[in-house]
């Protein structure tokens, strides 16, 4: 009986570690999407030919960052629900 409980605890610990690693991977991906959006936004802003294009570059950057955050939150919720 004690062996079964110990094995179950190890499985639960391994599953928890796997979920946490997956969540960390999602966070790293979210960070990368933010960096990429910021860089592309900066390039668009620097190459803008007018104030309007610069403002549109800022809006596109903000939208891309919000989408990255929303996607990451949805993935993390899914990971939490799957356990």
DSSP file (Angstrom, degrees, kcal/mol; ACC not computed):
  #  RESIDUE AA STRUCTURE BP1 BP2  ACC     N-H-->O    O-->H-N    N-H-->O    O-->H-N    TCO  KAPPA ALPHA  PHI   PSI    X-CA   Y-CA   Z-CA
    1    1 A X     >        0   0    0      0, 0.0     4,-1.9     0, 0.0     5,-0.2   0.000 360.0 360.0 360.0 -45.0    0.0    0.0    0.0
    2    2 A X  H  >  +     0   0    0      1,-0.2     4,-2.3     2,-0.2     5,-0.2   0.855 360.0  55.8 -65.0 -32.9    2.7    2.5    0.9
    3    3 A X  H  > S+     0   0    0      1,-0.2     4,-2.3     2,-0.2    -1,-0.2   0.885 106.0  51.2 -65.2 -37.9    4.5    1.8   -2.4
    4    4 A X  H  > S+     0   0    0      2,-0.2     4,-2.2     1,-0.2    -2,-0.2   0.908 110.4  48.4 -65.2 -41.9    1.4    2.7   -4.3
    5    5 A X  H  X S+     0   0    0     -4,-1.9     4,-2.3     2,-0.2    -2,-0.2   0.906 112.3  48.8 -65.6 -41.4    1.0    6.0   -2.4
    6    6 A X  H  X S+     0   0    0     -4,-2.3     4,-2.0     2,-0.2    -2,-0.2   0.893 111.9  48.8 -65.3 -40.4    4.7    6.8   -3.0
    7    7 A X  H  X S+     0   0    0     -4,-2.3     4,-2.2     2,-0.2    -2,-0.2   0.882 111.2  50.2 -66.0 -38.7    4.4    6.0   -6.7
    8    8 A X  H  X S+     0   0    0     -4,-2.2     4,-2.6     2,-0.2    -2,-0.2   0.902 109.4  51.2 -66.2 -41.3    1.3    8.2   -7.0
    9    9 A X  H  X S+     0   0    0     -4,-2.3     4,-2.5     1,-0.2    -2,-0.2   0.897 110.0  49.8 -62.8 -40.2    3.0   11.1   -5.2
   10   10 A X  H  X S+     0   0    0     -4,-2.0     4,-2.5     2,-0.2    -1,-0.2   0.905 111.1  49.1 -65.1 -40.5    5.9   10.8   -7.7
   11   11 A X  H  X S+     0   0    0     -4,-2.2     4,-2.5     2,-0.2    -2,-0.2   0.914 112.2  48.2 -64.3 -42.1    3.6   10.8  -10.6
   12   12 A X  H  X S+     0   0    0     -4,-2.6     4,-2.4     2,-0.2    -2,-0.2   0.903 112.3  49.0 -65.1 -40.4    1.7   13.8   -9.3
   13   13 A X  H  X S+     0   0    0     -4,-2.5     4,-2.4     2,-0.2    -2,-0.2   0.902 112.1  48.7 -65.5 -40.3    5.0   15.6   -8.7
   14   14 A X  H  X S+     0   0    0     -4,-2.5     4,-2.2     2,-0.2    -2,-0.2   0.901 111.7  49.1 -66.0 -40.6    6.2   14.8  -12.2
   15   15 A X  H  X S+     0   0    0     -4,-2.5     4,-2.3     2,-0.2    -2,-0.2   0.897 111.6  49.4 -65.4 -39.9    2.9   16.0  -13.7
   16   16 A X  H  X S+     0   0    0     -4,-2.4     4,-2.6     2,-0.2    -2,-0.2   0.922 111.0  49.4 -65.1 -43.3    3.1   19.2  -11.7
   17   17 A X  H  X S+     0   0    0     -4,-2.4     4,-2.2     1,-0.2    -2,-0.2   0.886 110.7  50.9 -62.8 -38.5    6.7   19.8  -12.8
   18   18 A X  H  X S+     0   0    0     -4,-2.2     4,-2.3     2,-0.2    -1,-0.2   0.910 110.8  47.9 -66.0 -42.6    5.7   19.2  -16.4
   19   19 A X  H  X S+     0   0    0     -4,-2.3     4,-2.5     2,-0.2    -2,-0.2   0.908 112.4  49.5 -63.6 -42.0    2.8   21.7  -16.2
   20   20 A X  H  X S+     0   0    0     -4,-2.6     4,-2.2     2,-0.2    -2,-0.2   0.885 110.8  49.5 -66.0 -38.1    5.1   24.3  -14.6
   21   21 A X  H  X S+     0   0    0     -4,-2.2     4,-2.2     2,-0.2    -1,-0.2   0.900 111.2  49.5 -66.4 -40.1    7.7   23.7  -17.4
   22   22 A X  H  X S+     0   0    0     -4,-2.3     4,-2.1     2,-0.2    -2,-0.2   0.910 110.7  50.0 -64.9 -41.3    5.0   24.1  -20.0
   23   23 A X  H  X S+     0   0    0     -4,-2.5     4,-2.2     2,-0.2    -2,-0.2   0.881 109.7  51.2 -63.9 -38.2    3.7   27.3  -18.3
   24   24 A X  H  X S+     0   0    0     -4,-2.2     4,-2.4     2,-0.2    -1,-0.2   0.900 108.6  51.7 -65.3 -39.9    7.3   28.6  -18.3
   25   25 A X  H  X S+     0   0    0     -4,-2.2     4,-2.3     2,-0.2    -2,-0.2   0.894 108.5  51.0 -62.2 -40.2    7.6   27.8  -22.0
   26   26 A X  H  X S+     0   0    0     -4,-2.1     4,-2.5     2,-0.2    -2,-0.2   0.905 110.1  50.3 -62.8 -41.7    4.4   29.8  -22.6
   27   27 A X  H  X S+     0   0    0     -4,-2.2     4,-2.5     2,-0.2    -2,-0.2   0.899 110.0  49.3 -64.7 -40.8    5.8   32.7  -20.7
   28   28 A X  H  X S+     0   0    0     -4,-2.4     4,-2.5     2,-0.2    -1,-0.2   0.915 111.6  49.4 -64.3 -41.9    9.0   32.7  -22.7
   29   29 A X  H  X S+     0   0    0     -4,-2.3     4,-2.4     2,-0.2    -2,-0.2   0.904 110.2  50.9 -63.1 -41.1    7.0   32.6  -25.9
   30   30 A X  H  X S+     0   0    0     -4,-2.5     4,-2.2     2,-0.2    -2,-0.2   0.930 110.2  49.7 -60.8 -46.0    4.9   35.5  -24.7
   31   31 A X  H  X S+     0   0    0     -4,-2.5     4,-2.5     1,-0.2    -2,-0.2   0.921 110.3  50.4 -58.5 -45.1    8.1   37.5  -23.9
   32   32 A X  H  X S+     0   0    0     -4,-2.5     4,-2.8     1,-0.2    -1,-0.2   0.900 108.6  51.7 -62.3 -41.1    9.5   36.7  -27.3
   33   33 A X  H  X S+     0   0    0     -4,-2.4     4,-2.5     1,-0.2    -1,-0.2   0.889 110.3  49.7 -63.1 -38.6    6.3   37.8  -29.1
   34   34 A X  H  X S+     0   0    0     -4,-2.2     4,-2.5     2,-0.2    -2,-0.2   0.924 112.0  47.5 -64.8 -44.4    6.4   41.1  -27.1
   35   35 A X  H  X S+     0   0    0     -4,-2.5     4,-2.6     2,-0.2    -2,-0.2   0.933 113.4  48.1 -61.9 -46.6   10.1   41.7  -28.1
   36   36 A X  H  X S+     0   0    0     -4,-2.8     4,-2.7     1,-0.2     5,-0.2   0.923 112.3  48.3 -62.0 -45.0    9.3   40.9  -31.7
   37   37 A X  H  X S+     0   0    0     -4,-2.5     4,-2.4     1,-0.2    -1,-0.2   0.904 112.3  49.7 -62.5 -41.3    6.3   43.2  -31.8
   38   38 A X  H  X S+     0   0    0     -4,-2.5     4,-2.3     2,-0.2    -2,-0.2   0.920 112.5  46.7 -64.0 -44.0    8.3   46.0  -30.1
   39   39 A X  H  X S+     0   0    0     -4,-2.6     4,-2.4     2,-0.2    -2,-0.2   0.943 114.5  45.8 -64.5 -48.3   11.2   45.7  -32.6
   40   40 A X  H  X S+     0   0    0     -4,-2.7     4,-2.7     1,-0.2    -1,-0.2   0.890 112.5  52.3 -63.3 -38.0    8.9   45.6  -35.6
   41   41 A X  H  X S+     0   0    0     -4,-2.4     4,-2.5    -5,-0.2    -1,-0.2   0.904 108.9  49.8 -62.9 -41.4    7.0   48.5  -34.3
   42   42 A X  H  X S+     0   0    0     -4,-2.3     4,-2.7     2,-0.2    -2,-0.2   0.917 111.1  48.9 -63.9 -43.3   10.2   50.5  -33.8
   43   43 A X  H  X S+     0   0    0     -4,-2.4     4,-2.1     1,-0.2    -2,-0.2   0.932 112.9  47.7 -61.9 -45.5   11.2   49.7  -37.4
   44   44 A X  H  < S+     0   0    0     -4,-2.7     4,-0.5     1,-0.2    -2,-0.2   0.895 113.0  49.0 -62.2 -39.1    7.8   50.7  -38.7
   45   45 A X  H >< S+     0   0    0     -4,-2.5     3,-0.7     1,-0.2    -2,-0.2   0.911 111.3  48.3 -68.4 -41.7    7.9   53.9  -36.7
   46   46 A X  H 3< S+     0   0    0     -4,-2.7    -1,-0.2     1,-0.2    -2,-0.2   0.865 116.1  44.0 -66.2 -35.9   11.4   54.9  -37.8
   47   47 A X  T 3< S+     0   0    0     -4,-2.1    -1,-0.2    -5,-0.2    -2,-0.2   0.430  86.3 123.6 -90.4   1.6   10.5   54.2  -41.5
   48   48 A X    <   -     0   0    0     -3,-0.7     3,-0.1    -4,-0.5    -3,-0.1  -0.344  50.5-155.9 -64.0 142.5    7.2   56.0  -41.3
   49   49 A X  S    S+     0   0    0      1,-0.1     2,-0.3    -2,-0.0    -1,-0.1   0.509  73.0  21.6 -96.9  -7.2    6.7   58.8  -43.7
   50   50 A X  S  > S-     0   0    0      1,-0.1     4,-1.9     0, 0.0     5,-0.1  -0.954  82.3-102.8-151.2 168.9    4.1   60.7  -41.7
   51   51 A X  H  > S+     0   0    0     -2,-0.3     4,-2.6     1,-0.2     5,-0.2   0.878 120.1  56.3 -60.7 -38.4    2.7   61.1  -38.2
   52   52 A X  H  > S+     0   0    0      1,-0.2     4,-2.6     2,-0.2    -1,-0.2   0.922 106.4  47.9 -63.7 -44.5   -0.2   58.9  -39.2
   53   53 A X  H  > S+     0   0    0      2,-0.2     4,-2.0     1,-0.2    -1,-0.2   0.879 111.9  51.1 -63.8 -36.8    2.0   56.0  -40.2
   54   54 A X  H  X S+     0   0    0     -4,-1.9     4,-2.0     2,-0.2    -2,-0.2   0.912 110.8  48.0 -66.0 -42.1    4.0   56.4  -37.0
   55   55 A X  H  X S+     0   0    0     -4,-2.6     4,-2.3     1,-0.2    -2,-0.2   0.902 110.7  51.3 -64.9 -40.3    0.7   56.3  -35.0
   56   56 A X  H  X S+     0   0    0     -4,-2.6     4,-2.6     2,-0.2    -1,-0.2   0.875 107.2  53.9 -64.0 -36.7   -0.5   53.3  -36.9
   57   57 A X  H  X S+     0   0    0     -4,-2.0     4,-2.2     2,-0.2    -1,-0.2   0.911 108.6  49.1 -63.3 -42.3    2.9   51.6  -36.1
   58   58 A X  H  X S+     0   0    0     -4,-2.0     4,-2.5     2,-0.2    -2,-0.2   0.916 111.8  48.8 -61.8 -42.9    2.3   52.2  -32.4
   59   59 A X  H  X S+     0   0    0     -4,-2.3     4,-2.6     1,-0.2    -2,-0.2   0.908 110.8  49.5 -65.2 -41.7   -1.2   50.8  -32.6
   60   60 A X  H  X S+     0   0    0     -4,-2.6     4,-2.4     2,-0.2    -1,-0.2   0.893 111.3  50.5 -64.1 -39.0   -0.1   47.7  -34.4
   61   61 A X  H  X S+     0   0    0     -4,-2.2     4,-2.2     2,-0.2    -2,-0.2   0.945 112.0  46.2 -62.7 -48.9    2.6   47.2  -31.8
   62   62 A X  H  X S+     0   0    0     -4,-2.5     4,-2.4     1,-0.2    -2,-0.2   0.909 112.8  50.4 -62.1 -42.0    0.2   47.5  -29.0
   63   63 A X  H  X S+     0   0    0     -4,-2.6     4,-2.6     1,-0.2    -1,-0.2   0.916 110.0  49.8 -62.7 -43.6   -2.3   45.2  -30.7
   64   64 A X  H  X S+     0   0    0     -4,-2.4     4,-2.1     1,-0.2    -1,-0.2   0.885 111.6  48.9 -63.6 -38.5    0.3   42.5  -31.3
   65   65 A X  H  X S+     0   0    0     -4,-2.2     4,-2.2     2,-0.2    -1,-0.2   0.903 111.4  48.8 -68.9 -40.2    1.4   42.7  -27.6
   66   66 A X  H  X S+     0   0    0     -4,-2.4     4,-2.8     1,-0.2    -2,-0.2   0.915 111.2  50.4 -64.6 -42.1   -2.1   42.4  -26.4
   67   67 A X  H  X S+     0   0    0     -4,-2.6     4,-2.5     1,-0.2    -2,-0.2   0.897 109.7  50.8 -62.8 -39.5   -2.8   39.4  -28.7
   68   68 A X  H  X S+     0   0    0     -4,-2.1     4,-2.2     2,-0.2    -1,-0.2   0.914 112.4  46.8 -63.3 -42.6    0.4   37.7  -27.4
   69   69 A X  H  X S+     0   0    0     -4,-2.2     4,-2.6     2,-0.2    -2,-0.2   0.926 112.7  49.0 -65.5 -44.9   -0.7   38.3  -23.8
   70   70 A X  H  X S+     0   0    0     -4,-2.8     4,-2.2     1,-0.2    -2,-0.2   0.910 111.9  49.0 -61.5 -42.6   -4.2   37.0  -24.5
   71   71 A X  H  X S+     0   0    0     -4,-2.5     4,-2.2    -5,-0.2    -1,-0.2   0.910 111.6  49.0 -63.6 -42.4   -2.9   33.9  -26.2
   72   72 A X  H  X S+     0   0    0     -4,-2.2     4,-2.5     2,-0.2    -2,-0.2   0.911 110.7  50.2 -64.7 -42.5   -0.5   33.2  -23.4
   73   73 A X  H  X S+     0   0    0     -4,-2.6     4,-2.3     1,-0.2    -1,-0.2   0.906 110.4  50.0 -62.9 -40.9   -3.2   33.6  -20.8
   74   74 A X  H  X S+     0   0    0     -4,-2.2     4,-2.1     2,-0.2    -1,-0.2   0.909 111.4  48.8 -64.1 -41.5   -5.5   31.2  -22.7
   75   75 A X  H  X S+     0   0    0     -4,-2.2     4,-2.4     2,-0.2    -2,-0.2   0.909 111.1  49.7 -64.5 -41.6   -2.7   28.6  -23.0
   76   76 A X  H  X S+     0   0    0     -4,-2.5     4,-2.3     2,-0.2    -2,-0.2   0.895 110.5  50.0 -65.7 -39.4   -2.0   28.8  -19.3
   77   77 A X  H  X S+     0   0    0     -4,-2.3     4,-2.3     2,-0.2    -1,-0.2   0.904 110.4  50.7 -63.9 -40.0   -5.7   28.4  -18.4
   78   78 A X  H  X S+     0   0    0     -4,-2.1     4,-1.7     2,-0.2    -2,-0.2   0.910 109.5  50.3 -63.9 -41.7   -5.8   25.4  -20.6
   79   79 A X  H  X S+     0   0    0     -4,-2.4     4,-0.5     1,-0.2    -2,-0.2   0.906 111.8  48.1 -62.1 -41.4   -2.8   23.9  -19.0
   80   80 A X  H >< S+     0   0    0     -4,-2.3     3,-0.6     1,-0.2    -1,-0.2   0.870 112.1  49.1 -67.6 -36.3   -4.3   24.5  -15.5
   81   81 A X  H 3< S+     0   0    0     -4,-2.3    -1,-0.2     1,-0.2    -2,-0.2   0.780 102.2  63.6 -73.4 -26.5   -7.6   22.9  -16.6
   82   82 A X  H 3<        0   0    0     -4,-1.7    -1,-0.2     1,-0.3    -2,-0.2   0.657 360.0 360.0 -74.2 -15.4   -5.9   19.9  -18.1
   83   83 A X    <<        0   0    0     -3,-0.6    -1,-0.3    -4,-0.5    -2,-0.1   0.524 360.0 360.0 -77.0 360.0   -4.5   18.7  -14.8
